[in-house]
């Protein structure tokens, strides 16, 4: 019987004490405490799966940490008068951290795969038309393009995706992609076999599909993620592709659902369905490395929901709901 393992990041405002780990198979689902830390709100794993990275807070200090899962060695880099990063990602010998409240994009070199210092912190300025959400820059996500040297950073506050590269002195800006006013780009993902980019907007709940086969990022499609008959408040959250690149999913907070899309031969999207996450505020979800399961994290209702992915149709079959865990906001699977 195959086991699936991973980690859960969380807020620690109520009952959560930090990072937890999970294991499940066809018969059971288990969760246990792993590492006590304040506000490990986003997690990432090294490519070889031996190092766990997380955003964190230590009273009035904020930053990132790395945990060697083999030796239990922990390294932290903390700063005063900053806010906790909302997203971390790793590539080559670097870690990127995005800071929503400060509008900063940070770069950390990895030494023996661990974080021990920061070499670059870029402050962004600007605003957008939605005054309550776009009063200033709000960096929400950054990752390196797997096909070139571009680093793409989503700024919800200015409706831009900034383009950077790593230079001799750290991060160097190359340009930006401008999205429609009030869209609020939040997260993005790349097709794993074709030069296509999918950006999910938090404020307008749309997916923007870009083709960069010619070098420039050319917008090819804009896809709404919510049912046409829904008129309530919603904010888009996570976006992920299955490992075989056949299906793409996003989570909708407010509608409290997952929307699934088929990736067509031309790499554009076709809507499949929208299903309830059986919880409140699905801030994150992730897909198992073999593409068999999708696990959603409902922050406000303090539960996980497990789905089976139909490998032919992309539809989601509900397997388990009400998997209790406090304040879940990030999920990573171990390979």
C-alpha positions as CSV (number, residue, x, y, z in Angstrom):
1,X,0.0,0.0,0.0
2,X,1.5,3.3,-1.1
3,X,2.1,6.1,1.4
4,X,2.1,9.8,0.6
5,X,4.0,12.2,2.9
6,X,4.4,15.9,3.3
7,X,4.3,19.0,5.4
8,X,1.6,21.6,6.4
9,X,2.4,25.3,7.0
10,X,0.1,27.4,9.1
11,X,-0.6,30.5,10.9
12,X,-0.1,30.3,14.6
13,X,-2.8,32.8,15.7
14,X,-5.0,30.2,17.5
15,X,-4.2,26.5,18.2
16,X,-1.4,25.8,15.7
17,X,2.1,25.5,17.1
18,X,3.9,25.5,13.8
19,X,4.8,23.0,11.0
20,X,3.1,19.7,10.9
21,X,3.7,16.6,8.8
22,X,1.1,14.3,7.3
23,X,1.0,10.7,5.9
24,X,-1.9,9.0,4.2
25,X,-2.7,6.0,2.1
26,X,-5.9,4.3,0.9
27,X,-7.0,3.5,4.4
28,X,-5.8,6.2,6.8
29,X,-4.7,9.8,7.2
30,X,-2.4,10.9,10.0
31,X,-1.1,14.3,11.0
32,X,1.5,15.1,13.8
33,X,3.4,18.1,15.0
34,X,6.9,18.4,13.4
35,X,8.6,21.7,14.3
36,X,7.4,24.5,16.6
37,X,7.7,27.9,15.1
38,X,5.6,31.0,14.7
39,X,3.8,31.6,11.4
40,X,5.4,29.1,9.1
41,X,2.9,30.4,6.4
42,X,4.6,29.0,3.3
43,X,6.8,26.0,2.8
44,X,9.1,24.7,0.0
45,X,11.3,21.7,-0.3
46,X,14.7,21.3,-2.0
47,X,14.8,19.4,-5.3
48,X,16.3,16.4,-3.5
49,X,13.7,16.6,-0.7
50,X,16.2,16.8,2.1
51,X,15.8,20.4,3.1
52,X,12.5,22.1,4.2
53,X,12.2,25.9,3.9
54,X,9.7,28.1,5.5
55,X,8.7,31.7,6.3
56,X,8.7,32.4,10.0
57,X,8.3,34.8,12.9
58,X,10.1,34.9,16.2
59,X,8.3,37.5,18.4
60,X,9.2,40.8,16.7
61,X,11.7,39.3,14.2
62,X,10.7,37.9,10.9
63,X,12.4,35.9,8.1
64,X,13.0,32.4,6.8
65,X,14.4,29.1,8.1
66,X,15.8,25.9,6.6
67,X,15.6,22.5,8.2
68,X,17.8,19.6,7.2
69,X,15.4,16.6,7.4
70,X,18.2,14.1,7.8
71,X,20.2,15.8,10.5
72,X,17.5,18.1,12.1
73,X,19.9,21.1,11.8
74,X,18.0,24.4,11.6
75,X,19.3,27.7,10.3
76,X,17.3,30.9,10.5
77,X,17.8,34.4,9.0
78,X,15.7,37.0,10.9
79,X,15.3,40.8,10.7
80,X,13.7,43.4,12.9
81,X,11.0,45.8,11.6
82,X,10.0,43.6,8.8
83,X,6.9,41.4,8.2
84,X,6.8,37.7,7.7
85,X,7.3,36.7,4.0
86,X,4.1,35.2,2.5
87,X,5.9,33.0,-0.1
88,X,9.2,31.2,-0.5
89,X,10.6,29.2,-3.5
90,X,14.0,27.7,-4.3
91,X,16.0,27.3,-7.5
92,X,19.7,26.3,-8.1
93,X,21.5,27.7,-5.1
94,X,19.1,30.4,-4.1
95,X,15.9,31.0,-2.1
96,X,13.4,33.7,-3.0
97,X,11.1,35.3,-0.4
98,X,8.1,37.5,-1.2
99,X,6.9,40.0,1.4
100,X,3.2,41.0,1.0
101,X,3.1,43.8,3.6
102,X,6.5,45.3,2.9
103,X,6.4,44.9,-0.9
104,X,9.9,43.4,-0.9
105,X,11.5,40.6,-3.0
106,X,14.4,39.0,-1.1
107,X,17.2,36.8,-2.3
108,X,19.1,34.3,-0.1
109,X,22.1,32.3,-1.3
110,X,22.0,28.6,-0.2
111,X,25.1,27.4,1.5
112,X,25.1,23.6,1.7
113,X,21.4,24.0,0.8
114,X,20.7,26.0,4.0
115,X,19.7,29.7,4.4
116,X,22.3,31.7,6.4
117,X,22.3,35.2,4.9
118,X,20.4,37.6,2.6
119,X,22.2,39.3,-0.3
120,X,19.4,41.3,-1.9
121,X,16.1,43.0,-0.9
122,X,14.2,45.0,-3.5
123,X,11.5,47.4,-2.3
124,X,8.6,48.0,-4.7
125,X,6.4,51.1,-5.0
126,X,3.1,51.8,-6.6
127,X,-0.6,51.1,-6.2
128,X,-3.8,50.0,-8.0
129,X,-7.4,51.1,-8.4
130,X,-8.9,48.9,-5.6
131,X,-8.0,51.2,-2.6
132,X,-8.6,48.6,0.2
133,X,-6.3,46.0,-1.4
134,X,-4.0,48.0,-3.7
135,X,-2.9,50.9,-1.5
136,X,0.7,50.0,-2.1
137,X,2.9,47.2,-3.5
138,X,2.1,43.7,-2.3
139,X,4.6,41.2,-3.5
140,X,2.9,37.8,-3.2
141,X,4.9,35.2,-5.1
142,X,8.2,34.7,-7.0
143,X,9.9,31.9,-8.8
144,X,12.5,31.3,-11.5
145,X,11.3,30.5,-15.0
146,X,12.5,26.8,-15.5
147,X,13.3,27.6,-19.2
148,X,15.5,30.7,-18.8
149,X,17.1,33.0,-16.2
150,X,14.0,35.1,-15.6
151,X,12.6,35.5,-12.1
152,X,8.9,36.4,-12.1
153,X,7.4,38.2,-9.1
154,X,3.7,38.8,-8.7
155,X,2.7,42.2,-7.3
156,X,-1.0,42.1,-6.3
157,X,-0.8,45.8,-5.3
158,X,0.4,47.2,-8.7
159,X,-1.1,44.7,-11.1
160,X,2.3,43.7,-12.4
161,X,4.5,40.7,-12.7
162,X,8.1,41.9,-12.4
163,X,10.9,40.3,-14.3
164,X,14.3,39.9,-12.6
165,X,17.6,38.1,-13.0
166,X,20.4,37.3,-10.6
167,X,23.4,39.5,-11.3
168,X,26.8,40.0,-9.6
169,X,25.3,42.1,-6.9
170,X,22.0,40.2,-6.4
171,X,18.6,40.9,-8.1
172,X,18.5,43.0,-11.2
173,X,15.3,44.2,-12.7
174,X,14.6,43.4,-16.4
175,X,11.1,44.7,-16.9
176,X,7.5,43.7,-16.1
177,X,4.2,42.4,-17.4
178,X,1.2,44.7,-16.8
179,X,-2.1,43.0,-16.1
180,X,-5.5,44.7,-16.2
181,X,-6.2,47.3,-13.5
182,X,-7.7,45.7,-10.4
183,X,-6.8,42.1,-11.3
184,X,-4.2,41.6,-8.6
185,X,-1.8,38.9,-9.8
186,X,-1.1,36.5,-6.9
187,X,0.5,33.2,-8.0
188,X,1.7,31.6,-11.2
189,X,2.9,28.3,-12.6
190,X,4.7,27.0,-15.7
191,X,3.9,24.3,-18.2
192,X,6.6,21.6,-17.7
193,X,7.1,20.7,-21.3
194,X,6.1,23.9,-23.2
195,X,7.0,27.6,-22.8
196,X,3.7,28.6,-21.4
197,X,3.0,30.6,-18.2
198,X,-0.3,30.7,-16.2
199,X,-0.9,33.6,-13.9
200,X,-3.8,33.6,-11.4
201,X,-5.2,36.9,-10.2
202,X,-6.5,37.2,-6.7
203,X,-8.9,40.2,-7.1
204,X,-10.5,39.3,-10.5
205,X,-10.3,35.5,-10.2
206,X,-8.9,35.0,-13.7
207,X,-6.1,32.9,-15.3
208,X,-3.9,34.8,-17.7
209,X,-2.1,32.4,-20.2
210,X,1.2,33.6,-21.7
211,X,3.2,32.1,-24.6
212,X,7.0,32.9,-24.4
213,X,8.3,30.6,-27.1
214,X,9.5,33.6,-29.0
215,X,11.2,35.1,-26.0
216,X,8.6,37.8,-25.0
217,X,5.6,37.0,-22.9
218,X,2.6,37.2,-25.2
219,X,-0.9,37.0,-23.6
220,X,-3.0,34.3,-25.4
221,X,-6.0,33.7,-23.1
222,X,-7.9,35.1,-20.1
223,X,-10.1,32.5,-18.4
224,X,-12.5,33.2,-15.5
225,X,-12.5,30.6,-12.7
226,X,-15.9,31.2,-11.1
227,X,-19.3,30.0,-12.2
228,X,-21.2,32.7,-14.2
229,X,-24.1,32.7,-11.7
230,X,-21.8,33.5,-8.7
231,X,-21.9,37.1,-7.7
232,X,-20.5,37.1,-4.1
233,X,-17.1,38.1,-2.9
234,X,-14.1,35.9,-3.8
235,X,-10.4,36.0,-3.9
236,X,-8.2,33.7,-5.9
237,X,-5.5,31.8,-4.1
238,X,-3.3,28.9,-5.4
239,X,-2.7,27.6,-9.0
240,X,-1.1,24.2,-9.8
241,X,-0.6,21.9,-12.8
242,X,-0.6,18.1,-12.6
243,X,2.8,16.5,-13.2
244,X,1.7,15.3,-16.7
245,X,0.6,18.9,-17.6
246,X,-2.8,17.7,-18.6
247,X,-4.9,19.5,-16.0
248,X,-4.7,22.8,-14.1
249,X,-6.5,23.7,-10.9
250,X,-7.0,26.9,-8.9
251,X,-8.6,27.5,-5.5
252,X,-11.3,30.1,-4.9
253,X,-11.8,31.7,-1.5
254,X,-15.3,33.0,-0.9
255,X,-16.8,30.6,-3.3
256,X,-14.7,28.0,-1.4
257,X,-14.1,25.8,-4.4
258,X,-11.6,24.3,-6.7
259,X,-11.9,25.0,-10.5
260,X,-10.4,22.5,-12.8
261,X,-9.2,23.0,-16.4
262,X,-8.1,20.8,-19.2
263,X,-4.8,21.9,-20.9
264,X,-5.4,21.5,-24.6
265,X,-2.9,20.6,-27.2
266,X,-2.2,24.3,-27.9
267,X,-1.6,24.7,-24.2
268,X,-4.7,26.9,-23.7
269,X,-7.4,26.1,-21.1
270,X,-10.8,24.5,-21.2
271,X,-13.0,24.5,-18.1
272,X,-13.9,21.1,-16.7
273,X,-15.8,21.8,-13.4
274,X,-15.9,23.7,-10.1
275,X,-16.3,21.7,-6.9
276,X,-16.6,22.6,-3.2
277,X,-13.5,22.2,-1.0
278,X,-15.9,21.2,1.8
279,X,-14.4,24.0,4.0
280,X,-13.9,27.7,4.4
281,X,-11.1,29.7,2.7
282,X,-9.0,27.2,0.7
283,X,-5.8,29.2,0.8
284,X,-3.6,26.5,-0.7
285,X,-3.7,23.0,-2.2
286,X,-1.2,20.7,-3.7
287,X,-1.0,17.7,-6.0
288,X,0.7,14.5,-5.1
289,X,4.0,13.8,-7.2
290,X,2.3,11.0,-9.1
291,X,-0.7,13.2,-10.0
292,X,-3.2,10.8,-8.2
293,X,-4.4,13.1,-5.4
294,X,-5.2,16.7,-4.6
295,X,-5.1,17.9,-1.0
296,X,-6.7,21.2,-0.2
297,X,-6.1,23.4,2.9
298,X,-9.1,25.3,4.3
299,X,-7.7,27.9,6.6
300,X,-10.8,29.3,8.4
301,X,-12.5,25.9,8.9
302,X,-9.3,24.3,10.1
303,X,-9.5,21.2,7.8
304,X,-8.0,19.5,4.9
305,X,-9.9,17.9,2.0
306,X,-8.6,15.0,0.0
307,X,-9.6,14.4,-3.6
308,X,-8.8,11.7,-6.2
309,X,-8.0,13.1,-9.6
310,X,-9.5,11.2,-12.5
311,X,-6.5,10.8,-14.8
312,X,-8.7,10.7,-18.0
313,X,-11.1,13.6,-17.3
314,X,-9.4,15.7,-14.7
315,X,-12.6,15.6,-12.5
316,X,-12.1,15.5,-8.7
317,X,-13.7,12.7,-6.6
318,X,-14.1,13.6,-2.9
319,X,-12.4,11.0,-0.7
320,X,-12.1,12.6,2.7
321,X,-13.2,15.9,4.3
322,X,-13.0,17.2,7.9
323,X,-9.4,16.2,8.2
324,X,-8.8,18.4,11.3
325,X,-5.7,20.6,11.4
326,X,-5.5,24.1,12.7
327,X,-5.0,27.1,10.4
328,X,-3.5,25.3,7.4
329,X,-2.2,27.7,4.7
330,X,0.5,25.7,2.8
331,X,1.0,22.1,1.7
332,X,4.1,20.4,0.2
333,X,4.4,16.8,-0.8
334,X,7.6,14.8,-0.4
335,X,8.7,13.0,-3.5
